[in-house]
């Protein structure tokens, strides 16, 4: 299927690995001009090479901080306009509620929520002025099925759903859409260490740790395995395309059936 992304410029944050990298790859292969961000030039170069090797010719990187206001301003100076904004940057961990400090809560909100808010505040009005654009927040199934050991993370993911829906309300009658995507547990560099941190036998084989995680912590999953990042990226690429014009203000489930409520 031709997603009609030729000539579109996309910015993907948190895009040197995992879901972000695969989103950037999918958009670039579909013909978009993709900008990826990161703080490490070597990782950016590696990600760019990987995308180009897949046939995504139109990709470049910008080294910088996409979290702080100053970092967003610097990014805007180099990239004043985008057609597609993918707010993917985020962090997660397993931590008992009683052990969460104010600093933990504020750090999670700054990175997981405010990074997307700041970038959307910069680019969204320009999309409205041009009457076309896509803003997509990469949230999580944890926004709805709140893990008791990740309450701070889940709260930020719920906040992203609210921001996305609120921005969508401002697009009425325009060619701009704002949506959120809710992945389930997805294979990435960080997930191996995370699964080990909650496993009964942290040094057990990876397959055993993964199986225990789904049995113990994500039993409702219909998929019963980690989602591959490409499986998230294909959905995001469609939502970023002109073909998805009728999908706006939605929270899209790509979580393997973990969410059992009808919505």
Long-range contacts (C-beta under 8 A, 24 or more apart in sequence): 1-243, 2-30, 3-30, 3-31, 3-237, 3-238, 3-240, 3-241, 3-242, 3-243, 4-241, 4-242, 4-243, 5-30, 5-31, 5-32, 5-237, 5-240, 5-241, 5-242, 6-31, 6-32, 7-31, 7-33, 8-32, 8-33, 8-83, 8-84, 8-240, 9-33, 9-34, 9-35, 9-79, 9-81, 9-82, 9-83, 9-84, 10-34, 10-35, 10-82, 10-83, 10-84, 10-85, 10-86, 10-240, 11-35, 11-37, 11-75, 11-79, 11-82, 11-84, 11-85, 11-86, 11-119, 11-123, 12-36, 12-37, 12-86, 12-88, 13-37, 13-66, 13-86, 13-87, 13-88, 13-89, 13-115, 13-116, 13-119, 14-38, 14-66, 14-88, 14-89, 14-90, 15-47, 15-86, 15-88, 16-40, 16-43, 16-44, 16-46, 16-47, 17-43, 17-47, 17-188, 17-189, 18-186, 18-187, 18-188, 18-189, 18-190, 18-229, 19-88, 19-138, 19-183, 19-186, 19-188, 19-229, 19-232, 19-233, 20-86, 20-88, 20-89, 20-138, 21-47, 21-50, 21-51, 21-229, 22-229, 22-230, 22-232, 22-233, 23-86, 23-88, 23-138, 23-232, 23-233, 23-236, 23-237, 24-51, 24-56, 24-59, 25-50, 25-51, 25-54, 25-56, 25-233, 26-230, 26-233, 26-234, 26-236, 26-237, 27-56, 27-84, 27-237, 27-240, 28-54, 28-55, 28-56, 28-57, 28-58, 28-59, 29-54, 29-55, 29-56, 30-237, 30-241, 31-58, 32-58, 32-84, 32-240, 33-58, 33-59, 34-58, 34-59, 34-60, 35-59, 35-60, 35-61, 35-62, 35-79, 35-82, 36-60, 36-61, 36-62, 37-61, 37-62, 37-63, 37-64, 37-66, 37-75, 37-89, 38-63, 39-63, 39-64, 39-65, 66-115, 66-119, 67-110, 67-111, 67-114, 67-115, 67-118, 68-118, 69-118, 72-118, 72-119, 72-122, 75-119, 76-122, 80-126, 81-123, 81-126, 82-123, 82-133, 83-127, 83-132, 83-133, 83-134, 84-133, 84-134, 84-136, 84-240, 85-119, 85-120, 85-123, 85-124, 85-133, 85-134, 85-135, 85-136, 86-136, 86-138, 86-236, 86-240, 87-115, 87-116, 87-119, 87-120, 87-135, 87-136, 87-137, 87-138, 87-160, 88-138, 89-115, 89-116, 90-138, 90-156, 91-153, 92-140, 92-150, 92-153, 92-190, 92-194, 93-150, 93-153, 93-194, 93-197, 94-147, 94-149, 94-150, 94-194, 94-197, 94-198, 95-149, 95-150, 95-152, 96-149, 97-148, 97-151, 97-152, 100-151, 100-152, 104-152, 105-152, 108-152, 108-153, 108-155, 108-156, 109-156, 109-159, 112-153, 112-156, 112-157, 112-159, 112-160, 113-156, 113-159, 113-160, 113-163, 116-160, 116-163, 117-163, 120-163, 120-167, 120-178, 124-167, 124-170, 124-176, 124-178, 127-176, 128-170, 128-171, 128-174, 128-176, 131-174, 131-175, 131-176, 132-174, 132-175, 132-176, 133-175, 133-176, 133-177, 134-176, 134-177, 134-178, 134-179, 134-239, 134-240, 134-241, 134-244, 135-164, 135-167, 135-176, 135-177, 135-178, 135-179, 136-178, 136-179, 136-180, 136-181, 136-236, 136-239, 136-240, 137-161, 137-163, 137-164, 137-178, 137-179, 137-180, 137-181, 138-180, 138-181, 138-183, 138-232, 138-236, 139-164, 139-180, 139-181, 139-182, 139-183, 139-251, 140-182, 140-183, 140-184, 140-255, 141-182, 141-183, 141-184, 141-253, 141-255, 141-258, 141-259, 143-180, 143-182, 143-251, 144-182, 144-259, 144-261, 144-263, 145-220, 145-258, 145-259, 147-217, 149-198, 157-182, 161-251, 164-249, 164-251, 165-249, 165-251, 168-248, 168-249, 169-249, 171-248, 175-245, 177-239, 177-244, 177-245, 177-247, 177-248, 177-249, 178-248, 178-249, 179-239, 179-244, 179-247, 179-248, 179-249, 179-250, 179-251, 179-252, 180-250, 180-251, 180-252, 181-232, 181-235, 181-236, 181-239, 181-251, 181-252, 181-254, 182-251, 182-252, 182-253, 182-254, 182-255, 182-259, 183-227, 183-232, 183-254, 183-255, 184-218, 184-221, 184-223, 184-227, 184-254, 184-255, 184-256, 184-258, 185-213, 185-218, 185-226, 185-227, 185-256, 186-226, 186-227, 186-228, 186-229, 186-231, 186-232, 187-226, 187-227, 187-228, 187-229, 188-229, 191-226, 218-258, 220-257, 220-258, 220-259, 220-260, 221-255, 221-256, 221-257, 221-258, 222-256, 222-257, 222-258, 223-256, 223-257, 224-256, 225-256, 227-254, 227-255, 227-256
